[in-house]
Amino acid sequence: MGPDLSRVMRSSPYWPVISHTTLRRVLPGFAVSALGDGMAVVAVSWLAIELAPAADRGVWVALAAAAYTLSGAAGALVLGRFLRHRRPTQLAGWDATLRACALGAIPVLHAFGALGIEGYVALLAVSSVLHSWGQAGVYTLIARVLPERDHLAGNAVLSGVGSIATVVGPPLATLLIVFGGPATVLAVDATTFLVLAVTFLVAVPEDAVPEPEDDTASRTAGFAVIRRIPALSGLLTLSFAFFFLFGPVYVALPLHVSDDLRASAGVLAAFYTAFGIGAVLGSVFTGFLSRWRLWPTTVGIVIGFGALMLPLGLGAPTAVSVVCFGVAGLLWPPYSSLSTTLFQRSAPSALLPQALAASSAVRVLSVPLGTALGGPLVAGVGAVGALRLSGAGIALVGVVAAASLALRAARTRPEPGAGAAESAGAEAGTDAGVEARP
């Protein structure tokens, strides 16, 4: 039994990731931090609900959720001159340090009665200034220490760790909210980021991550690379639309739970926990997708995700909505990991941090923009209406992308009567074209 289990583990696509010398040092700290963030998913919006005036809660919940990530997009653009030559471990470590300090200030001020809703939103914004660069550092680390064939598995491991934390984090956050309030949850979150900062800045030796020989990238090189490569620009367009349309959920779902259902934070935690359980299963499955065609898989994920969101906006029973939200979570890690893998494989190594930071900036910007839209959207059509529009919009984006794929495939089909070699080459070109562009 023991030897069989060992053989199964070593034959898994994840074994090269979890057994890698450098990643063994990083993953525990990443797991601790992910748990803190899993708890903060509930606490950030719940503390905003407590601090905000009752008449403007929708707007302030939207601002708080957006602020937690929005400034990361600005940081990706403004700070490129200072950060583009930094090691991946430095980028990730500095991001974690800033988050620990800014989030740690929230419970301190709250304990002394000095925390207003404006200051709370400002501290959330400060905490995310380096987030795009921190994410770029983590995934650049994966790309540089692992061979290309293991990139998807490495991305899936990170996604899986985050997904497990999303399952465990919300119930723990609920308990802490009951006994200590949401500010206590953010104090724990700040501590976990301190652990992550120490991991990257102290536990990983400088020579553990190889550096590219060519390091002449400019501040705007990341966006220039994306513009030049159709696969990356097309993927980023699809991702922006997907995440933008999902953004209103961060406002509509908490208000739907608290106002429409008149339920407690535990019900909101149940939604996020179900999503996390699905995401854990999706993360396990992701590592086995390396032979799938990337674009058809990605587009199918978008369509399926949108369809699964619709029951939340169509008045389905709470239990049904929770299950559908959980199945939608199953699709989240494959999309994230596959799209990141495409960036890792397509961008030059020297420009990878800039390209990933630019990608992260656009993605980070899209969710808060959608979240900011959630406030007036909920005010106009209600929380249920906002959820309905979100799901329908995501599905429609996927359908449009699928139509684009079909058109491109039709344009690159070989002419009737072509020779066998020519036909085979045309088919390969069609596949490459479909993989490269939406």
C-alpha distance (Angstrom), angle and dihedral (degrees) to the residues before:
residue distance angle dihedral
M1 . . .
G2 3.78 . .
P3 3.83 96.2 .
D4 3.82 90.6 44.3
L5 3.79 91.4 52.5
S6 3.79 90.1 47.8
R7 3.81 91.1 52.2
V8 3.79 91.2 49.0
M9 3.79 91.2 51.0
R10 3.80 93.7 47.6
S11 3.80 91.5 48.7
S12 3.80 91.2 52.1
P13 3.83 116.7 105.3
Y14 3.81 87.0 -126.3
W15 3.80 97.1 60.2
P16 3.85 96.1 84.5
V17 3.81 87.8 53.4
I18 3.80 101.8 48.0
S19 3.81 92.7 39.7
H20 3.81 95.8 50.2
T21 3.81 112.7 116.2
T22 3.80 96.9 -131.8
L23 3.79 96.9 39.5
R24 3.81 91.1 51.2
R25 3.80 86.8 64.3
V26 3.81 94.2 46.6
L27 3.79 104.3 42.4
P28 3.84 98.4 66.9
G29 3.80 92.3 53.9
F30 3.78 90.5 44.0
A31 3.83 89.7 51.5
V32 3.81 92.9 51.6
S33 3.80 91.7 49.3
A34 3.81 91.6 46.4
L35 3.80 89.3 55.0
G36 3.80 89.9 54.3
D37 3.78 91.3 49.9
G38 3.80 90.3 48.0
M39 3.78 88.3 57.6
A40 3.81 92.5 45.4
V41 3.82 91.5 58.3
V42 3.80 87.8 76.7
A43 3.80 98.7 31.5
V44 3.82 99.7 52.8
S45 3.80 95.0 60.0
W46 3.81 94.8 35.2
L47 3.81 93.6 54.5
A48 3.81 88.9 48.0
I49 3.81 89.2 53.7
E50 3.82 89.4 51.9
L51 3.82 95.7 46.9
A52 3.81 100.6 39.8
P53 3.83 125.1 86.7
A54 3.81 109.5 -99.1
A55 3.81 93.3 -120.0
D56 3.83 93.6 55.0
R57 3.78 102.5 35.0
G58 3.80 94.6 118.5
V59 3.80 92.2 55.5
W60 3.81 94.7 45.6
V61 3.81 94.2 45.8
A62 3.81 87.3 52.8
L63 3.81 91.7 48.6
A64 3.81 92.8 47.7
A65 3.80 93.6 49.2
A66 3.81 91.4 45.7
A67 3.80 94.4 45.4
Y68 3.81 90.9 55.5
T69 3.81 88.6 69.3
L70 3.82 110.7 7.1
S71 3.79 99.7 85.9
G72 3.80 89.2 56.7
A73 3.79 88.4 75.0
A74 3.80 91.5 54.2
G75 3.79 90.0 46.6
A76 3.80 90.9 54.6
L77 3.82 90.2 57.8
V78 3.79 103.8 34.7
L79 3.80 99.1 40.9
G80 3.80 98.6 45.3
R81 3.82 92.7 101.5
F82 3.80 90.8 58.6
L83 3.81 100.7 37.0
R84 3.81 108.1 34.3
H85 3.84 94.5 92.6
R86 3.81 96.5 42.7
R87 3.79 122.4 114.1
P88 3.82 116.7 -102.0
T89 3.80 91.1 -115.6
Q90 3.80 91.0 54.1
L91 3.79 92.1 50.9
A92 3.79 92.4 50.8
G93 3.83 92.9 42.5
W94 3.80 95.7 49.7
D95 3.79 90.9 48.2
A96 3.80 90.7 52.5
T97 3.82 91.8 47.1
L98 3.80 93.3 52.8
R99 3.79 91.7 47.4
A100 3.80 91.4 50.2
C101 3.81 92.2 52.3
A102 3.81 98.4 43.3
L103 3.81 96.0 42.7
G104 3.80 90.9 43.5
A105 3.82 89.9 58.2
I106 3.82 91.4 60.1
P107 3.84 98.8 68.4
V108 3.81 90.9 39.6
L109 3.81 92.6 55.9
H110 3.80 91.0 41.1
A111 3.80 91.3 53.5
F112 3.83 90.2 55.3
G113 3.82 93.0 45.7
A114 3.80 91.4 -114.4
L115 3.80 99.4 115.7
G116 3.79 117.0 104.5
I117 3.77 126.2 176.4
E118 3.82 91.9 -102.8
G119 3.80 93.3 53.1
Y120 3.79 90.7 44.5
V121 3.80 92.7 55.5
A122 3.82 90.5 45.6
L123 3.82 92.6 53.7
L124 3.79 91.2 48.1
A125 3.80 88.2 53.0
V126 3.82 93.2 49.8
S127 3.80 90.7 49.9
S128 3.80 92.6 61.3
V129 3.83 101.0 45.2
L130 3.82 92.8 106.0
H131 3.79 96.9 33.7
S132 3.83 97.2 107.7
W133 3.80 91.0 50.2
G134 3.80 91.6 45.4
Q135 3.80 91.0 53.5
A136 3.79 90.4 45.7
G137 3.80 89.3 52.2
V138 3.80 93.3 52.0
Y139 3.81 95.5 49.0
T140 3.80 93.0 41.0
L141 3.80 86.5 55.0
I142 3.81 89.2 54.1
A143 3.80 91.8 48.6
R144 3.80 94.6 48.7
V145 3.80 101.9 43.8
L146 3.82 96.9 41.2
P147 3.81 129.2 58.7
E148 3.80 115.9 -110.8
R149 3.81 93.6 -102.1
D150 3.82 89.8 62.2
H151 3.82 98.0 47.0
L152 3.81 94.6 95.1
A153 3.80 91.8 48.7
G154 3.82 90.9 47.8
N155 3.79 91.7 50.9
A156 3.80 89.6 46.7
V157 3.82 91.8 52.8
L158 3.81 91.1 54.5
S159 3.79 90.3 45.8
G160 3.79 90.7 47.6
V161 3.80 92.6 51.9
G162 3.79 89.3 52.2
S163 3.79 91.3 47.0
I164 3.80 93.4 52.2
A165 3.79 88.5 50.2
T166 3.80 89.3 52.5
V167 3.79 88.8 56.5
V168 3.80 95.8 47.2
G169 3.80 98.6 32.4
P170 3.84 103.0 63.9
P171 3.85 95.7 52.9
L172 3.80 89.9 47.9
A173 3.79 89.4 47.7
T174 3.81 90.2 51.6
L175 3.80 91.3 54.2
L176 3.79 91.8 48.2
I177 3.80 91.5 47.2
V178 3.81 90.4 52.9
F179 3.80 94.2 49.6
G180 3.81 103.8 27.3
G181 3.79 109.5 10.5
P182 3.83 130.4 -114.2
A183 3.81 92.4 -69.7
T184 3.81 88.3 66.3
V185 3.79 89.6 56.7
L186 3.80 90.6 54.6
A187 3.81 89.8 50.4
V188 3.81 88.5 57.2
D189 3.81 90.4 46.1
A190 3.82 90.6 53.5
T191 3.80 90.2 51.9
T192 3.79 92.2 52.5
F193 3.80 90.9 52.8
L194 3.80 88.7 52.3
V195 3.81 88.1 56.6
L196 3.81 90.0 50.6
A197 3.80 91.6 49.4
V198 3.80 91.6 53.8
T199 3.81 89.6 47.5
F200 3.79 95.0 56.3
L201 3.80 99.4 34.8
V202 3.81 99.1 41.8
A203 3.82 112.6 15.0
V204 3.84 98.8 52.0
P205 3.84 115.0 70.1
E206 3.81 116.7 -131.1
D207 3.81 92.8 -118.9
A208 3.81 94.0 49.9
V209 3.81 92.8 87.2
P210 3.83 116.3 55.7
E211 3.79 116.4 -130.5
P212 3.83 122.6 -142.9
E213 3.78 118.0 -111.2
D214 3.81 93.4 -131.4
D215 3.79 109.2 64.0
T216 3.79 102.8 157.1
A217 3.79 99.1 117.7
S218 3.77 120.8 145.2
R219 3.79 127.5 -137.6
T220 3.80 92.6 -98.2
A221 3.82 95.3 39.5
G222 3.80 92.8 106.0
F223 3.80 93.4 59.7
A224 3.82 91.0 41.0
V225 3.80 90.6 55.9
I226 3.79 91.4 48.9
R227 3.81 91.9 50.1
R228 3.81 92.4 50.6
I229 3.82 96.4 50.6
P230 3.83 114.4 64.1
A231 3.81 91.8 -158.6
L232 3.80 91.2 59.7
S233 3.80 98.5 40.8
G234 3.80 91.7 47.0
L235 3.78 92.7 47.2
L236 3.78 92.3 48.1
T237 3.81 91.0 51.5
L238 3.79 91.5 52.3
S239 3.81 91.7 45.5
F240 3.79 92.9 50.0
A241 3.80 92.1 53.1
F242 3.81 92.8 44.3
F243 3.80 95.8 49.9
F244 3.81 94.2 38.8
L245 3.79 91.2 56.5
F246 3.80 91.1 46.2
G247 3.82 91.5 52.4
P248 3.85 96.7 82.8
V249 3.81 89.1 60.5
Y250 3.82 89.8 73.2
V251 3.81 88.7 62.5
A252 3.79 101.8 31.3
L253 3.80 98.0 47.4
P254 3.85 98.1 54.6
L255 3.82 90.8 44.6
H256 3.79 91.5 45.5
V257 3.80 88.9 53.9
S258 3.80 96.6 43.9
D259 3.83 100.2 37.0
D260 3.81 109.7 22.8
L261 3.80 98.3 33.8
R262 3.83 93.6 27.9
A263 3.78 87.6 -143.4
S264 3.79 134.0 145.4
A265 3.78 132.7 -102.9
G266 3.80 86.6 -92.3
V267 3.81 91.0 70.9
L268 3.79 90.8 50.6
A269 3.79 87.8 49.2
A270 3.82 88.8 51.9
F271 3.81 90.3 57.9
Y272 3.79 92.7 49.6
T273 3.81 92.3 42.7
A274 3.80 91.3 52.5
F275 3.79 89.2 49.2
G276 3.79 89.0 50.0
I277 3.81 93.8 49.9
G278 3.78 89.5 52.6
A279 3.79 90.0 46.8
V280 3.82 91.6 52.9
L281 3.80 90.7 54.2
G282 3.80 90.1 44.5
S283 3.80 91.1 51.7
V284 3.80 91.6 53.1
F285 3.79 90.3 49.8
T286 3.82 94.2 46.5
G287 3.78 95.8 72.2
F288 3.81 90.4 63.8
L289 3.82 94.5 55.4
S290 3.80 96.9 80.8
R291 3.82 92.0 109.3
W292 3.81 95.1 47.8
R293 3.80 120.3 101.9
L294 3.77 104.8 -101.1
W295 3.80 103.2 -142.9
P296 3.81 100.1 46.7
T297 3.79 88.9 46.7
T298 3.80 92.4 48.8
V299 3.80 94.3 48.0
G300 3.79 91.9 46.8
I301 3.78 89.4 53.0
V302 3.81 91.7 54.1
I303 3.81 93.4 49.6
G304 3.80 92.7 46.6
F305 3.78 93.2 46.5
G306 3.80 92.7 53.1
A307 3.80 92.3 48.1
L308 3.80 91.3 51.5
M309 3.80 91.2 52.2
L310 3.81 93.4 57.3
P311 3.84 97.6 79.9
L312 3.82 89.3 63.0
G313 3.80 88.8 61.2
L314 3.79 98.1 38.5
G315 3.79 98.5 65.3
A316 3.80 96.8 -101.8
P317 3.83 116.9 166.5
T318 3.77 113.5 -85.1
A319 3.81 92.9 -111.3
V320 3.81 91.3 53.8
S321 3.80 91.7 46.8
V322 3.80 91.5 50.6
V323 3.82 91.6 50.9
C324 3.82 92.5 48.1
F325 3.80 90.5 48.4
G326 3.79 88.2 51.5
V327 3.82 93.0 51.1
A328 3.81 88.4 49.1
G329 3.80 86.5 55.5
L330 3.81 87.7 58.8
L331 3.81 88.6 66.1
W332 3.80 98.3 46.5
P333 3.86 101.0 77.3
P334 3.83 95.6 47.8
Y335 3.81 90.8 53.4
S336 3.79 93.3 47.5
S337 3.81 95.4 44.6
L338 3.81 96.4 43.5
S339 3.80 93.4 49.1
T340 3.80 92.3 47.0
T341 3.80 90.4 49.2
L342 3.80 90.3 53.9
F343 3.80 89.4 54.4
Q344 3.79 92.2 47.7
R345 3.79 92.2 51.2
S346 3.79 97.7 41.6
A347 3.82 104.4 43.4
P348 3.85 121.9 75.9
S349 3.80 112.0 -103.9
A350 3.81 94.5 -118.6
L351 3.81 90.4 52.6
L352 3.80 97.1 40.5
P353 3.83 97.3 101.0
Q354 3.82 90.7 49.4
A355 3.81 93.0 45.5
L356 3.80 92.1 47.3
A357 3.80 91.6 45.4
A358 3.81 90.2 50.7
S359 3.80 90.5 48.1
S360 3.78 91.3 47.1
A361 3.81 90.4 48.3
V362 3.80 92.2 55.3
R363 3.78 92.6 44.7
V364 3.79 92.6 43.9
L365 3.79 89.2 49.7
S366 3.79 94.1 48.5
V367 3.81 96.7 58.1
P368 3.84 96.1 49.2
L369 3.80 90.8 44.7
G370 3.77 88.4 54.2
T371 3.79 90.1 43.4
A372 3.81 91.1 51.0
L373 3.79 87.8 51.7
G374 3.81 87.5 53.1
G375 3.81 92.7 72.4
P376 3.82 98.4 60.0
L377 3.80 90.3 32.5
V378 3.80 91.8 58.0
A379 3.80 89.6 44.6
G380 3.80 90.1 53.0
V381 3.80 104.6 40.3
G382 3.79 103.2 10.2
A383 3.80 129.5 -113.3
V384 3.81 94.0 -71.7
G385 3.81 91.7 48.9
A386 3.80 90.9 50.4
L387 3.80 91.1 51.4
R388 3.80 90.2 49.7
L389 3.81 93.2 50.8
S390 3.80 91.1 46.8
G391 3.81 94.4 54.4
A392 3.80 94.6 43.3
G393 3.81 92.0 47.8
I394 3.82 93.6 51.1
A395 3.81 91.8 49.3
L396 3.81 90.8 48.6
V397 3.82 91.8 51.7
G398 3.79 89.0 53.0
V399 3.80 92.0 49.5
V400 3.83 90.9 51.1
A401 3.81 90.2 49.9
A402 3.81 90.5 48.7
A403 3.80 90.2 52.0
S404 3.80 89.3 50.6
L405 3.79 90.3 51.5
A406 3.79 91.4 50.9
L407 3.81 92.5 49.5
R408 3.79 93.1 50.0
A409 3.79 91.6 47.5
A410 3.82 90.3 51.1
R411 3.81 92.1 50.8
T412 3.81 92.8 53.3
R413 3.81 98.9 46.7
P414 3.84 114.2 123.2
E415 3.80 119.0 -103.3
P416 3.83 116.2 -99.9
G417 3.80 111.5 -94.4
A418 3.80 95.4 25.5
G419 3.79 116.4 149.2
A420 3.78 120.5 -96.5
A421 3.79 94.3 -106.0
E422 3.80 92.3 45.0
S423 3.81 91.0 47.1
A424 3.78 92.0 50.1
G425 3.79 90.5 49.6
A426 3.78 91.4 49.5
E427 3.78 91.0 50.5
A428 3.78 90.7 51.3
G429 3.78 89.1 49.2
T430 3.79 90.6 50.7
D431 3.78 91.4 51.9
A432 3.79 91.8 47.6
G433 3.77 91.3 47.9
V434 3.76 92.7 49.4
E435 3.78 91.0 47.7
A436 3.80 92.6 48.5
R437 3.79 101.3 47.3
P438 3.80 137.8 36.4
